[in-house]
Amino acid sequence: MHNIFLIKIRMWKTLLTAGAMFSILSFVDTALAQTQTEIPNPITATTFPCLIKAITAGAVQIAIPLAVLAIIIAGVRFLFAGIRGSDAEITKAKQMLFWVVIGAAVVVGSFAIANAAVTFLGGQPTEVAC
């Protein structure tokens, strides 16, 4: 009998939570529908080279902070592996650092190649043109 009571409580919690989420989402939808009549275009690029440049610039803005964080984590792994004296963990930390640096180089290289391609195709790689 006790298990049935717990199941009913869980069921009511689930139904109340789902009902609350549904009412919040429906309220937000009606509030947005009353204030906005059209959806703004988030893509500000007017040409394809500018679009490629914007995408690679966004990738750099996301990847560089993640790479810095991953390098810090690799350093901490080096530190703890050195304290423990584990050669296997030191090897894993070296591999992590190697692949983080390679990944960051690929992302920054793609940005450089995109800018070179925009310039080569006759576009302007500056922010004013895009």
PyMOL commands that place a pseudoatom at each C-alpha (Angstrom):
pseudoatom trace, name=CA, resn=MET, resi=1, chain=A, elem=C, hetatm=0, pos=[0.000, 0.000, 0.000]
pseudoatom trace, name=CA, resn=HIS, resi=2, chain=A, elem=C, hetatm=0, pos=[2.883, 2.321, 0.785]
pseudoatom trace, name=CA, resn=ASN, resi=3, chain=A, elem=C, hetatm=0, pos=[4.380, 1.851, -2.716]
pseudoatom trace, name=CA, resn=ILE, resi=4, chain=A, elem=C, hetatm=0, pos=[1.103, 2.810, -4.386]
pseudoatom trace, name=CA, resn=PHE, resi=5, chain=A, elem=C, hetatm=0, pos=[0.997, 6.024, -2.370]
pseudoatom trace, name=CA, resn=LEU, resi=6, chain=A, elem=C, hetatm=0, pos=[4.561, 6.908, -3.475]
pseudoatom trace, name=CA, resn=ILE, resi=7, chain=A, elem=C, hetatm=0, pos=[3.686, 6.220, -7.110]
pseudoatom trace, name=CA, resn=LYS, resi=8, chain=A, elem=C, hetatm=0, pos=[0.677, 8.552, -6.860]
pseudoatom trace, name=CA, resn=ILE, resi=9, chain=A, elem=C, hetatm=0, pos=[2.848, 11.293, -5.346]
pseudoatom trace, name=CA, resn=ARG, resi=10, chain=A, elem=C, hetatm=0, pos=[5.410, 10.941, -8.150]
pseudoatom trace, name=CA, resn=MET, resi=11, chain=A, elem=C, hetatm=0, pos=[2.629, 11.018, -10.732]
pseudoatom trace, name=CA, resn=TRP, resi=12, chain=A, elem=C, hetatm=0, pos=[1.189, 14.240, -9.289]
pseudoatom trace, name=CA, resn=LYS, resi=13, chain=A, elem=C, hetatm=0, pos=[4.634, 15.833, -9.095]
pseudoatom trace, name=CA, resn=THR, resi=14, chain=A, elem=C, hetatm=0, pos=[5.221, 14.991, -12.745]
pseudoatom trace, name=CA, resn=LEU, resi=15, chain=A, elem=C, hetatm=0, pos=[1.829, 16.307, -13.819]
pseudoatom trace, name=CA, resn=LEU, resi=16, chain=A, elem=C, hetatm=0, pos=[2.208, 19.534, -11.837]
pseudoatom trace, name=CA, resn=THR, resi=17, chain=A, elem=C, hetatm=0, pos=[5.719, 20.126, -13.160]
pseudoatom trace, name=CA, resn=ALA, resi=18, chain=A, elem=C, hetatm=0, pos=[4.629, 19.491, -16.739]
pseudoatom trace, name=CA, resn=GLY, resi=19, chain=A, elem=C, hetatm=0, pos=[1.609, 21.753, -16.306]
pseudoatom trace, name=CA, resn=ALA, resi=20, chain=A, elem=C, hetatm=0, pos=[3.723, 24.559, -14.887]
pseudoatom trace, name=CA, resn=MET, resi=21, chain=A, elem=C, hetatm=0, pos=[6.243, 24.304, -17.718]
pseudoatom trace, name=CA, resn=PHE, resi=22, chain=A, elem=C, hetatm=0, pos=[3.466, 24.264, -20.320]
pseudoatom trace, name=CA, resn=SER, resi=23, chain=A, elem=C, hetatm=0, pos=[1.798, 27.342, -18.838]
pseudoatom trace, name=CA, resn=ILE, resi=24, chain=A, elem=C, hetatm=0, pos=[5.113, 29.241, -18.700]
pseudoatom trace, name=CA, resn=LEU, resi=25, chain=A, elem=C, hetatm=0, pos=[5.935, 28.368, -22.289]
pseudoatom trace, name=CA, resn=SER, resi=26, chain=A, elem=C, hetatm=0, pos=[2.473, 29.284, -23.534]
pseudoatom trace, name=CA, resn=PHE, resi=27, chain=A, elem=C, hetatm=0, pos=[2.645, 32.634, -21.716]
pseudoatom trace, name=CA, resn=VAL, resi=28, chain=A, elem=C, hetatm=0, pos=[6.054, 33.432, -23.218]
pseudoatom trace, name=CA, resn=ASP, resi=29, chain=A, elem=C, hetatm=0, pos=[4.794, 32.547, -26.684]
pseudoatom trace, name=CA, resn=THR, resi=30, chain=A, elem=C, hetatm=0, pos=[1.797, 34.871, -26.432]
pseudoatom trace, name=CA, resn=ALA, resi=31, chain=A, elem=C, hetatm=0, pos=[3.931, 37.670, -24.982]
pseudoatom trace, name=CA, resn=LEU, resi=32, chain=A, elem=C, hetatm=0, pos=[6.384, 37.431, -27.865]
pseudoatom trace, name=CA, resn=ALA, resi=33, chain=A, elem=C, hetatm=0, pos=[3.595, 37.187, -30.423]
pseudoatom trace, name=CA, resn=GLN, resi=34, chain=A, elem=C, hetatm=0, pos=[2.136, 40.471, -29.221]
pseudoatom trace, name=CA, resn=THR, resi=35, chain=A, elem=C, hetatm=0, pos=[5.410, 42.419, -29.319]
pseudoatom trace, name=CA, resn=GLN, resi=36, chain=A, elem=C, hetatm=0, pos=[7.077, 41.123, -32.501]
pseudoatom trace, name=CA, resn=THR, resi=37, chain=A, elem=C, hetatm=0, pos=[5.464, 40.952, -35.883]
pseudoatom trace, name=CA, resn=GLU, resi=38, chain=A, elem=C, hetatm=0, pos=[8.414, 39.503, -37.792]
pseudoatom trace, name=CA, resn=ILE, resi=39, chain=A, elem=C, hetatm=0, pos=[11.502, 37.479, -36.983]
pseudoatom trace, name=CA, resn=PRO, resi=40, chain=A, elem=C, hetatm=0, pos=[14.742, 39.417, -37.501]
pseudoatom trace, name=CA, resn=ASN, resi=41, chain=A, elem=C, hetatm=0, pos=[17.413, 37.811, -39.653]
pseudoatom trace, name=CA, resn=PRO, resi=42, chain=A, elem=C, hetatm=0, pos=[20.423, 36.941, -37.458]
pseudoatom trace, name=CA, resn=ILE, resi=43, chain=A, elem=C, hetatm=0, pos=[22.750, 36.676, -40.463]
pseudoatom trace, name=CA, resn=THR, resi=44, chain=A, elem=C, hetatm=0, pos=[24.185, 40.092, -41.187]
pseudoatom trace, name=CA, resn=ALA, resi=45, chain=A, elem=C, hetatm=0, pos=[26.492, 38.968, -43.997]
pseudoatom trace, name=CA, resn=THR, resi=46, chain=A, elem=C, hetatm=0, pos=[25.493, 40.223, -47.412]
pseudoatom trace, name=CA, resn=THR, resi=47, chain=A, elem=C, hetatm=0, pos=[27.828, 38.042, -49.491]
pseudoatom trace, name=CA, resn=PHE, resi=48, chain=A, elem=C, hetatm=0, pos=[29.034, 34.451, -49.309]
pseudoatom trace, name=CA, resn=PRO, resi=49, chain=A, elem=C, hetatm=0, pos=[32.661, 35.362, -48.498]
pseudoatom trace, name=CA, resn=CYS, resi=50, chain=A, elem=C, hetatm=0, pos=[31.440, 37.544, -45.638]
pseudoatom trace, name=CA, resn=LEU, resi=51, chain=A, elem=C, hetatm=0, pos=[29.327, 34.650, -44.375]
pseudoatom trace, name=CA, resn=ILE, resi=52, chain=A, elem=C, hetatm=0, pos=[32.330, 32.296, -44.390]
pseudoatom trace, name=CA, resn=LYS, resi=53, chain=A, elem=C, hetatm=0, pos=[34.398, 34.918, -42.579]
pseudoatom trace, name=CA, resn=ALA, resi=54, chain=A, elem=C, hetatm=0, pos=[31.672, 35.406, -39.960]
pseudoatom trace, name=CA, resn=ILE, resi=55, chain=A, elem=C, hetatm=0, pos=[31.361, 31.657, -39.373]
pseudoatom trace, name=CA, resn=THR, resi=56, chain=A, elem=C, hetatm=0, pos=[35.105, 31.185, -38.938]
pseudoatom trace, name=CA, resn=ALA, resi=57, chain=A, elem=C, hetatm=0, pos=[35.334, 34.254, -36.679]
pseudoatom trace, name=CA, resn=GLY, resi=58, chain=A, elem=C, hetatm=0, pos=[32.585, 32.774, -34.515]
pseudoatom trace, name=CA, resn=ALA, resi=59, chain=A, elem=C, hetatm=0, pos=[34.401, 29.453, -34.390]
pseudoatom trace, name=CA, resn=VAL, resi=60, chain=A, elem=C, hetatm=0, pos=[37.576, 31.217, -33.252]
pseudoatom trace, name=CA, resn=GLN, resi=61, chain=A, elem=C, hetatm=0, pos=[35.672, 33.120, -30.551]
pseudoatom trace, name=CA, resn=ILE, resi=62, chain=A, elem=C, hetatm=0, pos=[34.296, 29.839, -29.210]
pseudoatom trace, name=CA, resn=ALA, resi=63, chain=A, elem=C, hetatm=0, pos=[37.351, 27.605, -29.684]
pseudoatom trace, name=CA, resn=ILE, resi=64, chain=A, elem=C, hetatm=0, pos=[40.088, 29.808, -28.219]
pseudoatom trace, name=CA, resn=PRO, resi=65, chain=A, elem=C, hetatm=0, pos=[38.595, 30.096, -24.702]
pseudoatom trace, name=CA, resn=LEU, resi=66, chain=A, elem=C, hetatm=0, pos=[37.872, 26.353, -24.763]
pseudoatom trace, name=CA, resn=ALA, resi=67, chain=A, elem=C, hetatm=0, pos=[41.453, 25.677, -25.845]
pseudoatom trace, name=CA, resn=VAL, resi=68, chain=A, elem=C, hetatm=0, pos=[42.801, 27.825, -23.011]
pseudoatom trace, name=CA, resn=LEU, resi=69, chain=A, elem=C, hetatm=0, pos=[40.610, 25.926, -20.551]
pseudoatom trace, name=CA, resn=ALA, resi=70, chain=A, elem=C, hetatm=0, pos=[41.759, 22.585, -21.971]
pseudoatom trace, name=CA, resn=ILE, resi=71, chain=A, elem=C, hetatm=0, pos=[45.420, 23.652, -21.706]
pseudoatom trace, name=CA, resn=ILE, resi=72, chain=A, elem=C, hetatm=0, pos=[44.860, 24.536, -18.056]
pseudoatom trace, name=CA, resn=ILE, resi=73, chain=A, elem=C, hetatm=0, pos=[43.232, 21.139, -17.484]
pseudoatom trace, name=CA, resn=ALA, resi=74, chain=A, elem=C, hetatm=0, pos=[46.179, 19.423, -19.202]
pseudoatom trace, name=CA, resn=GLY, resi=75, chain=A, elem=C, hetatm=0, pos=[48.551, 21.354, -16.940]
pseudoatom trace, name=CA, resn=VAL, resi=76, chain=A, elem=C, hetatm=0, pos=[46.644, 20.219, -13.868]
pseudoatom trace, name=CA, resn=ARG, resi=77, chain=A, elem=C, hetatm=0, pos=[46.792, 16.655, -15.170]
pseudoatom trace, name=CA, resn=PHE, resi=78, chain=A, elem=C, hetatm=0, pos=[50.577, 17.042, -15.577]
pseudoatom trace, name=CA, resn=LEU, resi=79, chain=A, elem=C, hetatm=0, pos=[50.794, 18.329, -12.031]
pseudoatom trace, name=CA, resn=PHE, resi=80, chain=A, elem=C, hetatm=0, pos=[48.835, 15.475, -10.486]
pseudoatom trace, name=CA, resn=ALA, resi=81, chain=A, elem=C, hetatm=0, pos=[50.562, 12.876, -12.651]
pseudoatom trace, name=CA, resn=GLY, resi=82, chain=A, elem=C, hetatm=0, pos=[53.949, 14.210, -11.512]
pseudoatom trace, name=CA, resn=ILE, resi=83, chain=A, elem=C, hetatm=0, pos=[52.874, 14.111, -7.879]
pseudoatom trace, name=CA, resn=ARG, resi=84, chain=A, elem=C, hetatm=0, pos=[51.697, 10.518, -8.240]
pseudoatom trace, name=CA, resn=GLY, resi=85, chain=A, elem=C, hetatm=0, pos=[54.700, 9.550, -10.352]
pseudoatom trace, name=CA, resn=SER, resi=86, chain=A, elem=C, hetatm=0, pos=[52.529, 7.800, -12.931]
pseudoatom trace, name=CA, resn=ASP, resi=87, chain=A, elem=C, hetatm=0, pos=[54.125, 7.579, -16.374]
pseudoatom trace, name=CA, resn=ALA, resi=88, chain=A, elem=C, hetatm=0, pos=[50.826, 6.513, -17.973]
pseudoatom trace, name=CA, resn=GLU, resi=89, chain=A, elem=C, hetatm=0, pos=[49.031, 9.624, -16.711]
pseudoatom trace, name=CA, resn=ILE, resi=90, chain=A, elem=C, hetatm=0, pos=[51.903, 11.853, -17.868]
pseudoatom trace, name=CA, resn=THR, resi=91, chain=A, elem=C, hetatm=0, pos=[51.587, 10.315, -21.333]
pseudoatom trace, name=CA, resn=LYS, resi=92, chain=A, elem=C, hetatm=0, pos=[47.823, 10.988, -21.331]
pseudoatom trace, name=CA, resn=ALA, resi=93, chain=A, elem=C, hetatm=0, pos=[48.419, 14.606, -20.301]
pseudoatom trace, name=CA, resn=LYS, resi=94, chain=A, elem=C, hetatm=0, pos=[51.002, 15.027, -23.090]
pseudoatom trace, name=CA, resn=GLN, resi=95, chain=A, elem=C, hetatm=0, pos=[48.542, 13.602, -25.628]
pseudoatom trace, name=CA, resn=MET, resi=96, chain=A, elem=C, hetatm=0, pos=[45.792, 15.912, -24.385]
pseudoatom trace, name=CA, resn=LEU, resi=97, chain=A, elem=C, hetatm=0, pos=[48.047, 18.957, -24.657]
pseudoatom trace, name=CA, resn=PHE, resi=98, chain=A, elem=C, hetatm=0, pos=[49.198, 17.906, -28.134]
pseudoatom trace, name=CA, resn=TRP, resi=99, chain=A, elem=C, hetatm=0, pos=[45.670, 17.486, -29.486]
pseudoatom trace, name=CA, resn=VAL, resi=100, chain=A, elem=C, hetatm=0, pos=[44.428, 20.712, -27.905]
pseudoatom trace, name=CA, resn=VAL, resi=101, chain=A, elem=C, hetatm=0, pos=[47.229, 22.661, -29.584]
pseudoatom trace, name=CA, resn=ILE, resi=102, chain=A, elem=C, hetatm=0, pos=[46.538, 20.905, -32.918]
pseudoatom trace, name=CA, resn=GLY, resi=103, chain=A, elem=C, hetatm=0, pos=[42.797, 21.661, -32.649]
pseudoatom trace, name=CA, resn=ALA, resi=104, chain=A, elem=C, hetatm=0, pos=[43.408, 25.321, -31.834]
pseudoatom trace, name=CA, resn=ALA, resi=105, chain=A, elem=C, hetatm=0, pos=[45.837, 25.574, -34.757]
pseudoatom trace, name=CA, resn=VAL, resi=106, chain=A, elem=C, hetatm=0, pos=[43.241, 24.089, -37.117]
pseudoatom trace, name=CA, resn=VAL, resi=107, chain=A, elem=C, hetatm=0, pos=[40.570, 26.572, -36.003]
pseudoatom trace, name=CA, resn=VAL, resi=108, chain=A, elem=C, hetatm=0, pos=[42.890, 29.586, -36.239]
pseudoatom trace, name=CA, resn=GLY, resi=109, chain=A, elem=C, hetatm=0, pos=[44.220, 28.282, -39.558]
pseudoatom trace, name=CA, resn=SER, resi=110, chain=A, elem=C, hetatm=0, pos=[40.697, 28.027, -40.947]
pseudoatom trace, name=CA, resn=PHE, resi=111, chain=A, elem=C, hetatm=0, pos=[40.128, 31.659, -40.007]
pseudoatom trace, name=CA, resn=ALA, resi=112, chain=A, elem=C, hetatm=0, pos=[43.350, 32.681, -41.765]
pseudoatom trace, name=CA, resn=ILE, resi=113, chain=A, elem=C, hetatm=0, pos=[42.474, 30.639, -44.862]
pseudoatom trace, name=CA, resn=ALA, resi=114, chain=A, elem=C, hetatm=0, pos=[38.974, 32.151, -44.963]
pseudoatom trace, name=CA, resn=ASN, resi=115, chain=A, elem=C, hetatm=0, pos=[40.401, 35.675, -44.802]
pseudoatom trace, name=CA, resn=ALA, resi=116, chain=A, elem=C, hetatm=0, pos=[42.923, 34.825, -47.530]
pseudoatom trace, name=CA, resn=ALA, resi=117, chain=A, elem=C, hetatm=0, pos=[40.149, 33.375, -49.706]
pseudoatom trace, name=CA, resn=VAL, resi=118, chain=A, elem=C, hetatm=0, pos=[37.992, 36.469, -49.231]
pseudoatom trace, name=CA, resn=THR, resi=119, chain=A, elem=C, hetatm=0, pos=[40.909, 38.685, -50.230]
pseudoatom trace, name=CA, resn=PHE, resi=120, chain=A, elem=C, hetatm=0, pos=[41.808, 36.452, -53.174]
pseudoatom trace, name=CA, resn=LEU, resi=121, chain=A, elem=C, hetatm=0, pos=[38.229, 36.458, -54.466]
pseudoatom trace, name=CA, resn=GLY, resi=122, chain=A, elem=C, hetatm=0, pos=[38.215, 40.243, -54.498]
pseudoatom trace, name=CA, resn=GLY, resi=123, chain=A, elem=C, hetatm=0, pos=[36.372, 40.895, -51.280]
pseudoatom trace, name=CA, resn=GLN, resi=124, chain=A, elem=C, hetatm=0, pos=[37.469, 43.027, -48.388]
pseudoatom trace, name=CA, resn=PRO, resi=125, chain=A, elem=C, hetatm=0, pos=[38.562, 41.113, -45.270]
pseudoatom trace, name=CA, resn=THR, resi=126, chain=A, elem=C, hetatm=0, pos=[37.844, 44.086, -43.025]
pseudoatom trace, name=CA, resn=GLU, resi=127, chain=A, elem=C, hetatm=0, pos=[34.801, 44.350, -40.770]
pseudoatom trace, name=CA, resn=VAL, resi=128, chain=A, elem=C, hetatm=0, pos=[33.446, 47.381, -42.665]
pseudoatom trace, name=CA, resn=ALA, resi=129, chain=A, elem=C, hetatm=0, pos=[32.943, 45.453, -45.916]
pseudoatom trace, name=CA, resn=CYS, resi=130, chain=A, elem=C, hetatm=0, pos=[31.088, 42.595, -44.277]
for i in range(1, 130): cmd.bond("trace and resi %d" % i, "trace and resi %d" % (i + 1))
show_as sticks, trace
zoom trace
